[in-house]
Amino acid sequence: CSHCACYGNFVDNLRLYVRGGTGGMALPRLGGHGGNGGNVWVVATNNMTLKRIKDKYPLKRFVGGSGANSSVRALKGEKGKDEEILAPIGITVTSDDGRILGELNAEGDRVLVAKGGSGGTPCSSFEPKKGQVKHIRLDLKLIADLGLVGFPNAGKSSLLTALSNATPQIASYAFTTLRPEIGKVAYPDYKQISIADLPGLIEGAHLNRGMGHKFLKHVERTKQLLFVVDVGGFQLASKTPRRSAFEAVQLLTKELELYKEELVSKPSLLVVNKMDLPEADQMLEELKEQLQNPEEFTNLLPDDMIPKNFITFRHVVPISALTGFGVDHLKSCIRLSLDEYAAMETGATHQKKLQALRQQSHECFRNEDKVSLSSGVGGTRRATS
């Protein structure tokens, strides 16, 4: 479709026409005021998708209600009804020229996208105004605890199935994930962790090759990254070079870095998949050695694909999504990493609050000192006089 980005049944970008309601007419002979036109809002709600908006409103037009005219019975006309566009959580609302109007990060978040026109008044010669008219874009970035990052056929979809309740498409050819999948990992204490499986990157994804920017953007709102590599390496096609597991890790790092440098500062875990392959243990040991001193093995990489900074993974976990080997251990590592991250975030927030309180306290004492000093000076003057 021309005004949305669609991948199968998945839509992550939608262009809409919005117009605020027209104001109501005034009543000149009695000095009445027309009602203001209704506004148009985008409101975050659970269980909503951009595809549902697209299907339900094929014209993709949203208009606020007109303000009521002033009359003998009601000199002040009623405001027009606001129009609410219910949208999924994780939306960035932008104008057509790319200016960010607001973000919807939690249920109930609201962004005003088109203001209604003013009703007629004596100041406007009793003439009402029309509402704002815009084209806006709703851009979805998935919000998840973890984002799976890997080249095609690294076993990400199989891993997501083994870890969670998601049922992504799985096959033995490269591009099986054509749209993001969200899976939930459940723990015995009822804690749930969300994992986003993004379509496999290819070299040059930062240049928008393959799925490129369409899916790299979804990594932005994940708390942590879960790199997935094939222990035996990867080759996209017969004409492309074969990459070892170490090369795959560094090339993935570089693709993220080139798209948005701060992505590689996210806490990351590395999953080494397909440990059921022959000589997997030997290849794993070689990978671990290379990861301990990555600078010594940069000669394996093209010069333009060497990352500025090498990622130090919190955990390197060997698994076989096929046989289930290591999956429970991976679940434990994921939980530990996220709990540690949450504790650090809580500690940092607590420190910020303490600092703010101390600053307020100091300012309060300084103000008290100023007040007492000025009152003391005044008292001295009065006593002298």
C-alpha positions as CSV (number, residue, x, y, z in Angstrom):
1,C,0.0,0.0,0.0
2,S,1.2,3.5,-0.7
3,H,0.7,5.1,2.7
4,C,1.9,2.3,5.0
5,A,4.8,-0.1,5.4
6,C,3.5,-3.7,5.3
7,Y,5.3,-7.0,5.6
8,G,2.8,-9.8,5.2
9,N,0.2,-9.1,7.8
10,F,2.5,-6.8,9.8
11,V,2.2,-3.0,9.4
12,D,4.7,-0.8,11.3
13,N,4.2,2.6,9.6
14,L,0.9,4.3,8.7
15,R,0.2,7.7,7.1
16,L,-3.1,9.4,8.1
17,Y,-5.0,12.6,7.2
18,V,-6.2,14.5,10.3
19,R,-8.2,17.7,10.6
20,G,-9.4,19.6,13.6
21,G,-13.1,20.5,13.6
22,T,-14.3,23.9,12.3
23,G,-15.5,26.4,14.9
24,G,-19.2,27.3,15.3
25,M,-20.7,30.5,14.0
26,A,-21.3,33.4,16.4
27,L,-24.5,35.4,16.8
28,P,-23.7,39.0,16.1
29,R,-26.9,40.7,17.3
30,L,-26.5,39.2,20.8
31,G,-22.7,39.0,20.9
32,G,-22.8,35.2,21.1
33,H,-19.7,33.0,20.8
34,G,-19.5,29.9,18.6
35,G,-18.1,26.7,20.0
36,N,-14.5,25.6,19.3
37,G,-14.0,22.7,16.9
38,G,-13.0,19.3,18.3
39,N,-9.3,18.3,18.5
40,V,-7.8,15.1,17.0
41,W,-5.7,13.0,19.4
42,V,-3.7,9.8,19.0
43,V,-4.2,7.7,22.2
44,A,-2.2,4.6,23.2
45,T,-4.2,1.5,24.0
46,N,-3.5,-2.2,24.6
47,N,-4.5,-4.8,22.0
48,M,-4.3,-2.5,19.1
49,T,-2.3,-2.8,15.9
50,L,-1.6,-0.4,13.0
51,K,-3.1,-3.1,10.7
52,R,-6.4,-2.9,12.6
53,I,-6.4,0.9,12.1
54,K,-5.7,0.4,8.4
55,D,-8.4,-2.2,7.9
56,K,-11.1,-0.4,10.0
57,Y,-10.5,3.0,8.4
58,P,-9.5,2.4,4.8
59,L,-9.7,6.1,3.9
60,K,-7.3,6.9,6.9
61,R,-9.1,10.2,7.5
62,F,-9.9,11.5,11.0
63,V,-11.8,14.7,11.6
64,G,-12.8,16.5,14.8
65,G,-16.4,17.5,15.3
66,S,-17.6,21.0,14.4
67,G,-18.3,23.5,17.1
68,A,-22.0,24.4,17.7
69,N,-23.3,27.7,16.4
70,S,-24.3,30.4,18.9
71,S,-28.0,30.7,19.3
72,V,-30.7,32.6,21.3
73,R,-31.0,29.5,23.5
74,A,-27.3,29.0,24.0
75,L,-25.1,32.1,23.3
76,K,-22.0,30.1,23.9
77,G,-22.0,27.2,21.4
78,E,-20.8,23.8,22.6
79,K,-17.3,22.6,21.7
80,G,-17.1,20.0,18.9
81,K,-16.5,16.4,19.8
82,D,-12.8,15.3,20.0
83,E,-11.7,12.5,17.6
84,E,-9.5,9.9,19.2
85,I,-7.3,7.6,17.1
86,L,-6.6,4.5,19.2
87,A,-3.1,3.3,18.4
88,P,-0.7,0.6,19.8
89,I,1.9,1.3,22.5
90,G,5.3,2.0,21.1
91,I,4.3,4.6,18.5
92,T,6.2,7.7,17.5
93,V,3.9,10.3,15.9
94,T,5.6,12.4,13.3
95,S,4.6,15.1,10.8
96,D,5.0,14.4,7.1
97,D,8.4,16.3,7.2
98,G,9.7,14.0,10.0
99,R,9.2,16.4,12.9
100,I,8.3,14.4,16.1
101,L,5.0,15.4,17.6
102,G,5.1,12.9,20.5
103,E,5.5,9.3,21.6
104,L,3.1,6.7,23.1
105,N,5.1,4.7,25.5
106,A,2.4,3.6,28.0
107,E,-1.4,2.9,27.9
108,G,-3.3,6.2,28.0
109,D,-0.5,8.4,26.6
110,R,-2.0,11.0,24.3
111,V,-0.6,13.2,21.5
112,L,-2.6,16.2,20.1
113,V,-2.2,16.0,16.3
114,A,-4.8,18.6,15.0
115,K,-6.3,21.4,17.0
116,G,-9.9,22.4,16.4
117,G,-10.6,25.9,15.0
118,S,-11.8,28.7,17.3
119,G,-15.5,29.6,17.3
120,G,-16.7,32.9,16.1
121,T,-16.4,35.9,18.5
122,P,-16.7,39.6,18.4
123,C,-12.9,39.8,18.1
124,S,-13.0,37.7,14.9
125,S,-15.9,39.6,13.4
126,F,-18.0,36.7,14.5
127,E,-16.4,34.4,11.9
128,P,-15.2,30.9,13.0
129,K,-11.9,29.4,12.1
130,K,-11.1,26.1,10.4
131,G,-9.2,23.4,12.3
132,Q,-5.6,22.4,11.6
133,V,-5.1,20.1,8.7
134,K,-2.1,17.7,8.6
135,H,-0.8,14.4,7.3
136,I,0.8,12.5,10.1
137,R,2.7,9.2,10.4
138,L,2.4,6.6,13.1
139,D,5.7,4.8,13.3
140,L,5.8,1.6,15.4
141,K,8.9,0.6,17.3
142,L,8.4,-2.7,19.2
143,I,8.9,-2.5,22.9
144,A,10.4,-5.7,24.3
145,D,12.8,-6.7,27.1
146,L,15.1,-8.4,24.6
147,G,15.7,-8.1,20.8
148,L,17.1,-11.1,18.9
149,V,19.8,-10.0,16.5
150,G,21.4,-12.3,14.0
151,F,22.0,-13.1,10.3
152,P,19.4,-15.2,8.5
153,N,19.2,-18.9,9.4
154,A,21.2,-18.5,12.6
155,G,18.2,-20.2,14.4
156,K,16.5,-17.2,15.9
157,S,13.0,-18.4,15.1
158,S,13.8,-21.9,16.4
159,L,15.2,-20.3,19.6
160,L,12.1,-18.1,20.1
161,T,9.9,-21.2,19.8
162,A,12.1,-23.1,22.3
163,L,12.0,-20.2,24.8
164,S,8.5,-18.9,24.5
165,N,4.9,-19.3,23.3
166,A,5.6,-17.7,19.9
167,T,5.1,-19.7,16.7
168,P,7.2,-18.0,14.0
169,Q,7.7,-19.4,10.6
170,I,10.7,-21.8,10.5
171,A,12.4,-23.4,7.5
172,S,15.9,-24.4,6.4
173,Y,16.3,-21.4,4.0
174,A,17.6,-18.0,4.9
175,F,14.8,-15.4,5.1
176,T,12.1,-17.1,7.1
177,T,11.2,-14.3,9.4
178,L,9.6,-11.6,7.3
179,R,7.9,-9.7,10.1
180,P,8.8,-9.2,13.8
181,E,7.5,-11.7,16.3
182,I,7.0,-11.1,20.0
183,G,7.3,-14.1,22.3
184,K,6.8,-14.3,26.1
185,V,9.1,-16.3,28.3
186,A,7.4,-17.4,31.5
187,Y,9.1,-18.2,34.8
188,P,8.0,-20.3,37.8
189,D,7.4,-17.1,39.8
190,Y,5.0,-15.8,37.1
191,K,7.5,-13.2,35.8
192,Q,7.2,-12.8,32.1
193,I,9.9,-11.5,29.7
194,S,9.1,-10.3,26.2
195,I,11.5,-11.2,23.3
196,A,11.3,-9.7,19.8
197,D,12.5,-11.8,16.9
198,L,13.6,-9.5,14.1
199,P,14.2,-10.6,10.5
200,G,17.8,-11.6,9.8
201,L,20.1,-8.8,9.0
202,I,22.4,-8.9,6.0
203,E,25.7,-7.1,5.5
204,G,24.8,-3.6,4.5
205,A,21.6,-3.5,6.5
206,H,22.5,0.0,7.8
207,L,22.4,1.1,4.2
208,N,18.8,-0.2,4.0
209,R,19.7,-3.4,2.2
210,G,17.5,-6.3,2.8
211,M,15.0,-5.4,5.5
212,G,17.5,-2.7,6.6
213,H,16.1,0.2,8.5
214,K,12.5,-1.2,8.5
215,F,13.6,-3.6,11.3
216,L,16.8,-2.2,12.8
217,K,14.5,0.5,14.3
218,H,12.8,-2.1,16.4
219,V,16.0,-2.8,18.2
220,E,16.0,0.7,19.6
221,R,13.3,0.2,22.2
222,T,14.5,-3.2,23.5
223,K,16.3,-3.1,26.9
224,Q,18.9,-5.6,26.0
225,L,20.2,-7.4,22.9
226,L,20.4,-11.2,22.4
227,F,22.9,-11.9,19.6
228,V,22.4,-15.3,18.0
229,V,25.1,-16.9,15.8
230,D,25.5,-20.3,14.2
231,V,28.6,-22.0,15.8
232,G,29.6,-23.2,12.4
233,G,29.4,-19.8,10.8
234,F,27.2,-18.4,8.1
235,Q,27.0,-18.0,4.3
236,L,24.0,-16.1,2.8
237,A,24.5,-17.3,-0.8
238,S,27.1,-19.2,-2.9
239,K,28.5,-15.9,-4.2
240,T,29.0,-14.3,-0.8
241,P,31.9,-15.2,1.5
242,R,31.5,-17.6,4.4
243,R,31.7,-16.0,7.8
244,S,32.8,-17.7,11.0
245,A,30.9,-17.3,14.2
246,F,33.4,-14.6,15.4
247,E,33.1,-12.7,12.1
248,A,29.3,-12.9,12.3
249,V,29.4,-11.3,15.8
250,Q,31.6,-8.5,14.7
251,L,29.7,-7.8,11.5
252,L,26.4,-7.7,13.4
253,T,28.0,-5.3,15.9
254,K,29.2,-3.1,13.0
255,E,25.7,-3.1,11.3
256,L,24.1,-1.9,14.6
257,E,26.9,0.7,15.1
258,L,26.5,2.1,11.6
259,Y,22.8,2.4,12.0
260,K,22.9,4.0,15.5
261,E,26.0,4.0,17.5
262,E,24.4,4.0,21.0
263,L,22.7,0.6,20.2
264,V,26.0,-1.3,20.9
265,S,26.1,0.2,24.4
266,K,23.0,-1.8,25.3
267,P,23.6,-4.8,27.6
268,S,24.1,-7.8,25.4
269,L,24.1,-11.6,25.6
270,L,25.5,-14.0,23.0
271,V,23.8,-17.2,22.1
272,V,25.9,-19.7,20.2
273,N,23.3,-22.0,18.5
274,K,23.5,-25.3,16.7
275,M,25.7,-27.0,19.2
276,D,24.4,-30.3,17.9
277,L,26.7,-30.0,14.8
278,P,29.8,-32.1,14.5
279,E,32.9,-30.5,16.1
280,A,30.7,-27.8,17.7
281,D,32.7,-27.9,21.0
282,Q,36.0,-27.2,19.2
283,M,34.4,-24.3,17.3
284,L,32.9,-22.9,20.5
285,E,36.3,-22.9,22.2
286,E,37.9,-21.1,19.2
287,L,35.1,-18.5,19.3
288,K,35.5,-17.9,23.1
289,E,39.3,-17.4,22.6
290,Q,38.6,-14.9,19.8
291,L,36.1,-13.0,21.9
292,Q,38.5,-12.6,24.8
293,N,41.0,-10.8,22.5
294,P,39.0,-9.6,19.5
295,E,41.7,-7.0,18.5
296,E,44.1,-9.8,17.6
297,F,41.6,-11.3,15.0
298,T,40.5,-8.1,13.2
299,N,42.5,-9.4,10.2
300,L,39.6,-11.8,9.5
301,L,37.3,-8.8,8.8
302,P,37.1,-6.3,5.9
303,D,38.6,-3.0,7.0
304,D,35.3,-1.1,6.7
305,M,33.5,-3.7,8.8
306,I,35.7,-3.6,12.0
307,P,33.6,-2.2,14.8
308,K,34.8,0.9,16.7
309,N,34.1,-0.8,19.9
310,F,33.9,-4.6,20.6
311,I,31.0,-5.7,22.7
312,T,31.7,-7.5,26.0
313,F,28.9,-9.9,26.4
314,R,27.4,-10.5,29.8
315,H,26.9,-14.2,29.1
316,V,28.0,-16.4,26.2
317,V,25.6,-19.4,26.2
318,P,26.0,-22.4,23.9
319,I,22.7,-24.0,23.0
320,S,20.9,-26.2,20.5
321,A,17.4,-24.9,19.7
322,L,16.9,-28.2,17.9
323,T,17.6,-30.6,20.8
324,G,16.8,-28.2,23.7
325,F,20.4,-28.3,25.0
326,G,21.2,-25.2,27.1
327,V,17.8,-23.6,26.7
328,D,17.0,-23.7,30.4
329,H,20.4,-22.3,31.3
330,L,19.8,-19.5,28.7
331,K,16.5,-18.6,30.4
332,S,18.3,-18.3,33.7
333,C,21.0,-16.1,32.2
334,I,18.4,-13.8,30.5
335,R,16.5,-13.4,33.8
336,L,19.7,-12.7,35.7
337,S,20.9,-10.1,33.2
338,L,17.5,-8.3,33.2
339,D,17.2,-8.4,37.0
340,E,20.7,-7.0,37.3
341,Y,19.9,-4.3,34.8
342,A,16.7,-3.4,36.6
343,A,18.5,-3.2,40.0
344,M,21.1,-0.9,38.4
345,E,18.4,1.3,36.9
346,T,16.5,1.5,40.2
347,G,19.8,2.4,42.0
348,A,20.5,5.1,39.4
349,T,17.0,6.5,39.7
350,H,17.2,6.4,43.5
351,Q,20.6,8.3,43.4
352,K,19.1,10.9,41.1
353,K,16.1,11.4,43.4
354,L,18.5,11.8,46.4
355,Q,20.6,14.3,44.5
356,A,17.5,16.3,43.6
357,L,16.3,16.3,47.2
358,R,19.7,17.4,48.5
359,Q,19.8,20.2,46.0
360,Q,16.3,21.3,47.0
361,S,17.4,21.1,50.7
362,H,20.5,23.3,50.0
363,E,18.4,25.8,48.1
364,C,15.8,25.9,50.9
365,F,18.6,26.5,53.5
366,R,20.1,29.3,51.3
367,N,16.7,31.0,51.0
368,E,16.2,30.7,54.8
369,D,19.6,32.3,55.3
370,K,18.8,35.1,52.9
371,V,15.5,35.7,54.7
372,S,17.0,35.7,58.2
373,L,19.8,38.0,57.0
374,S,17.5,40.5,55.4
375,S,15.2,40.5,58.5
376,G,18.2,40.9,60.7
377,V,19.4,43.9,58.7
378,G,15.9,45.4,58.8
379,G,15.8,44.9,62.6
380,T,19.1,46.6,63.0
381,R,17.9,49.6,61.0
382,R,14.8,49.9,63.0
383,A,16.7,49.7,66.3
384,T,19.2,52.4,65.0
385,S,16.4,54.7,64.0
